[in-house]
């Protein structure tokens, strides 16, 4: 199964583009998006761990979509703040918001997203192994961005530990890891960040600037091929394709295009999105007119 969806669902700049503006009474953006996609990557857990109550409510909000799965980014304390060893209390805090999703059968993967500065060294490999030991009961996927990790030995090690690798699209610089179609566990993962070369490394660039990029169909097609290649790998049971170019809902538009190309048919998408990206979307998707009467009535 290939599940496609955006990274995150709570962005102010999605109002009037992805979500209706003003929002109808009782409108839930998570439930709304789960009606169109098979997965959403949880971003908030990168900045702070979720509580068990919050995670349980996430699962409840997608109850009408039995095939839907979350993926979730691990707290940056474990991937970006590496000057001091983490504590058992911090592991418990991070697990509090992940274990309920796993228990509910809603957790497809936990993403260990490391920055470009995380290089392949003895120290880094030991850090990663300790992380796997602490969270190995969950379906883990590792994202590394530096080319030093692109070795057969590293891939074999992930296979031995049962950990997936995130195959990523990003602006390519001298030591950037290249596009790939590696499968190292039962969970395959593809993550497209956009190709905003101008702002990717710009000091003080805001996240919305760094991820301000809209893929063309021609740019996405090689990733459809890679996702299907990963899905054909014997050990792969599920593949997650996540669009992280979230600025002004571009991730949602590109996710619909990917979904259409994977399924080889037109899909349905949020009607408001077509006012912004209709020319790009119409060969792949049609507006969901069924939800418009309820929106106007509100």
C-alpha distance (Angstrom), angle and dihedral (degrees) to the residues before:
residue distance angle dihedral
X1 . . .
X2 3.80 . .
X3 3.79 113.3 .
X4 3.80 119.1 -166.6
X5 3.79 129.7 -166.9
X6 3.80 147.7 127.4
X7 3.78 130.0 -85.2
X8 3.79 107.3 -106.1
X9 3.78 133.2 -10.2
X10 3.81 105.3 -142.9
X11 3.81 110.2 84.4
X12 3.79 124.7 136.3
X13 3.80 91.9 -148.2
X14 3.83 91.2 61.2
X15 3.83 91.3 71.8
X16 3.78 109.6 112.7
X17 3.82 91.4 8.2
X18 3.80 105.9 59.3
X19 3.80 98.7 3.3
X20 3.80 127.8 42.3
X21 3.79 115.8 -98.6
X22 2.93 117.0 -115.4
X23 3.77 93.3 29.8
X24 3.81 115.5 -125.2
X25 3.77 118.3 -112.4
X26 3.80 110.5 -79.3
X27 3.80 93.1 11.7
X28 3.83 112.4 163.7
X29 3.82 114.3 -165.1
X30 3.80 93.3 -160.8
X31 3.79 94.0 52.7
X32 3.81 89.3 43.2
X33 3.82 93.6 55.3
X34 3.80 93.4 42.1
X35 3.79 85.9 63.8
X36 3.81 89.6 65.5
X37 3.81 106.0 31.5
X38 3.79 139.2 47.9
X39 3.79 94.9 -139.3
X40 3.78 144.6 16.3
X41 3.78 123.8 -164.2
X42 3.81 112.5 -131.3
X43 3.80 109.1 -131.6
X44 3.80 100.8 175.7
X45 3.81 92.5 72.2
X46 3.80 88.1 66.5
X47 3.81 91.6 63.4
X48 3.79 97.8 38.5
X49 3.80 134.5 -6.7
X50 3.78 117.1 -98.3
X51 3.77 119.4 -122.9
X52 3.78 120.6 -118.4
X53 3.82 90.6 -110.0
X54 3.80 92.2 54.7
X55 3.80 92.6 48.0
X56 3.80 91.6 49.0
X57 3.81 89.9 51.7
X58 3.82 90.4 51.2
X59 3.79 89.4 55.5
X60 3.78 91.2 47.2
X61 3.82 92.6 51.1
X62 3.83 91.4 60.5
X63 3.81 95.6 43.3
X64 3.82 91.8 120.1
X65 3.81 91.6 61.2
X66 3.81 108.5 63.4
X67 3.83 94.8 178.9
X68 3.79 94.1 52.0
X69 3.82 118.3 111.4
X70 3.77 133.2 -174.6
X71 3.74 125.2 -139.7
X72 3.79 116.4 -161.3
X73 3.77 135.6 -161.1
X74 3.77 116.2 -125.6
X75 3.80 117.3 -117.2
X76 3.81 111.4 -83.1
X77 3.80 89.4 -125.4
X78 3.81 85.7 82.5
X79 3.80 99.7 41.2
X80 3.80 109.0 28.8
X81 3.80 106.3 22.5
X82 3.77 99.1 62.6
X83 3.79 104.4 144.7
X84 3.80 91.9 98.1
X85 3.79 130.8 32.9
X86 3.77 115.4 -103.4
X87 3.79 122.4 -115.0
X88 3.79 132.8 -123.0
X89 3.79 87.7 -113.6
X90 3.79 90.3 58.4
X91 3.80 90.7 50.6
X92 3.81 89.8 52.0
X93 3.80 90.2 48.2
X94 3.81 92.3 52.4
X95 3.81 93.2 44.7
X96 3.81 91.7 52.1
X97 3.80 90.7 75.1
X98 3.80 97.0 37.6
X99 3.79 104.9 44.1
X100 3.85 94.5 61.5
X101 3.81 90.6 55.7
X102 3.79 90.1 49.5
X103 3.80 91.6 47.2
X104 3.80 90.0 51.4
X105 3.82 90.3 52.0
X106 3.79 90.4 -116.4
X107 3.81 102.4 110.8
X108 3.79 113.9 96.0
X109 3.80 98.4 170.0
X110 3.79 145.1 -13.9
X111 3.79 110.7 -136.4
X112 3.80 118.6 -142.5
X113 3.80 97.8 -161.5
X114 3.79 112.4 -169.4
X115 3.81 124.5 -172.3
X116 3.80 126.4 -117.5
X117 3.83 88.3 -99.2
X118 3.82 90.2 67.4
X119 3.81 100.4 95.5
X120 3.79 130.0 -174.4
X121 3.82 103.7 -94.3
X122 3.79 138.0 132.0
X123 3.80 89.7 -98.4
X124 3.80 93.8 49.2
X125 3.80 93.5 46.9
X126 3.80 90.4 51.0
X127 3.81 90.6 49.4
X128 3.79 91.0 50.8
X129 3.80 93.2 47.4
X130 3.80 90.7 51.8
X131 3.80 88.8 51.8
X132 3.78 91.7 50.8
X133 3.80 89.7 50.0
X134 3.82 90.7 51.9
X135 3.81 97.4 46.0
X136 3.79 102.5 21.4
X137 3.81 93.5 117.8
X138 3.82 86.4 72.0
X139 3.84 127.1 69.1
X140 3.80 100.2 -95.2
X141 3.80 129.3 -162.2
X142 3.81 123.0 -176.0
X143 3.79 124.3 -146.7
X144 3.80 116.5 -164.3
X145 3.78 123.2 172.2
X146 3.79 104.9 -169.6
X147 3.80 119.0 91.1
X148 3.81 92.9 -131.5
X149 3.82 88.2 81.8
X150 3.78 93.4 60.2
X151 3.80 96.1 99.7
X152 3.81 132.9 120.6
X153 3.81 89.1 -125.3
X154 3.81 92.6 59.4
X155 3.79 92.9 47.2
X156 3.81 90.9 48.7
X157 3.79 90.2 50.1
X158 3.81 91.5 53.4
X159 3.80 89.3 50.5
X160 3.79 91.0 51.3
X161 3.81 90.4 51.4
X162 3.82 94.2 43.1
X163 3.79 93.0 -119.7
X164 3.80 124.7 142.9
X165 3.79 128.0 -133.5
X166 3.79 124.2 -132.7
X167 3.79 110.2 -130.9
X168 3.78 104.5 -149.9
X169 3.76 141.9 -163.1
X170 3.80 112.2 -151.4
X171 3.80 139.2 142.9
X172 3.80 104.4 -67.5
X173 3.78 118.6 -130.0
X174 3.77 130.9 164.0
X175 3.81 98.5 -69.6
X176 3.79 100.1 23.8
X177 3.77 117.3 129.7
X178 3.79 110.2 -109.2
X179 3.82 128.8 -122.6
X180 3.80 111.4 -80.6
X181 3.80 145.1 169.2
X182 3.80 101.4 -141.0
X183 3.80 122.5 158.2
X184 3.81 115.7 -168.6
X185 3.81 103.2 157.4
X186 3.79 141.9 14.9
X187 3.82 87.8 -77.4
X188 3.79 118.2 72.0
X189 3.78 118.1 -165.5
X190 3.80 136.0 -166.9
X191 3.79 122.0 -178.6
X192 3.80 123.9 -175.8
X193 3.80 116.2 -164.6
X194 3.79 101.0 176.6
X195 3.79 127.8 -109.4
X196 3.78 103.3 -98.3
X197 3.79 97.7 151.6
X198 3.79 92.8 170.6
X199 3.80 96.2 62.0
X200 3.83 104.5 22.2
X201 3.81 94.6 94.7
X202 3.81 98.6 16.8
X203 3.79 110.9 131.0
X204 3.81 113.2 -113.6
X205 3.81 92.7 9.1
X206 3.79 110.6 155.5
X207 3.81 117.6 -123.4
X208 3.78 91.2 -112.0
X209 3.80 89.4 55.8
X210 3.80 93.8 48.0
X211 3.80 91.9 50.8
X212 3.79 97.1 41.5
X213 3.79 100.7 121.7
X214 3.79 135.5 117.5
X215 3.80 117.2 -154.1
X216 3.77 121.5 -139.5
X217 3.80 120.2 -135.7
X218 3.80 89.7 -108.2
X219 3.80 90.8 56.0
X220 3.80 92.6 49.7
X221 3.81 98.9 47.2
X222 3.83 95.4 77.6
X223 3.80 88.1 54.4
X224 3.79 91.5 52.0
X225 3.80 87.2 54.8
X226 3.82 90.9 49.1
X227 3.81 93.1 47.6
X228 3.79 90.7 52.6
X229 3.79 90.7 46.3
X230 3.80 89.5 54.0
X231 3.81 90.2 47.4
X232 3.81 90.7 54.7
X233 3.80 92.5 56.0
X234 3.84 107.1 110.7
X235 3.81 96.0 -127.0
X236 3.81 94.7 48.3
X237 3.79 116.1 101.4
X238 3.80 100.0 166.6
X239 3.80 136.4 16.0
X240 3.80 124.0 -156.6
X241 3.80 120.0 -158.9
X242 3.80 111.5 -168.4
X243 3.80 127.4 -173.5
X244 3.80 112.3 -150.5
X245 3.83 99.1 176.5
X246 3.77 89.2 104.1
X247 3.83 103.6 160.2
X248 3.83 111.5 124.7
X249 3.79 91.6 -10.9
X250 3.78 96.1 -63.3
X251 3.80 89.1 137.1
X252 3.80 89.9 59.2
X253 3.80 92.9 49.1
X254 3.80 92.3 49.0
X255 3.81 92.1 44.2
X256 3.81 89.8 56.1
X257 3.80 89.7 50.6
X258 3.81 91.3 50.0
X259 3.81 91.3 47.4
X260 3.79 89.8 51.9
X261 3.80 93.6 48.0
X262 3.81 92.0 47.8
X263 3.83 92.9 48.8
X264 3.82 94.2 37.5
X265 3.78 91.8 -133.9
X266 3.79 139.8 83.4
X267 3.79 116.4 -83.4
X268 3.80 132.9 -158.8
X269 3.80 121.3 -107.3
X270 3.82 140.4 178.8
X271 3.80 107.6 -66.1
X272 3.81 95.5 -134.9
X273 3.80 90.9 58.5
X274 3.80 90.9 68.8
X275 3.79 92.3 63.5
X276 3.81 88.0 62.4
X277 3.82 103.6 32.9
X278 3.80 104.5 14.1
X279 3.80 97.3 127.9
X280 3.80 91.3 54.6
X281 3.81 95.6 40.0
X282 3.80 104.8 44.3
X283 3.83 96.5 81.1
X284 3.82 88.0 55.9
X285 3.80 109.3 28.3
X286 3.78 144.9 20.4
X287 3.81 129.1 -143.3
X288 3.77 117.5 -94.1
X289 3.79 98.1 -119.6
X290 3.81 92.0 170.3
X291 3.80 91.7 78.7
X292 3.79 96.3 47.0
X293 3.84 98.9 82.3
X294 3.81 91.7 55.7
X295 3.78 89.8 47.9
X296 3.81 93.3 51.0
X297 3.81 91.1 46.0
X298 3.77 90.5 56.4
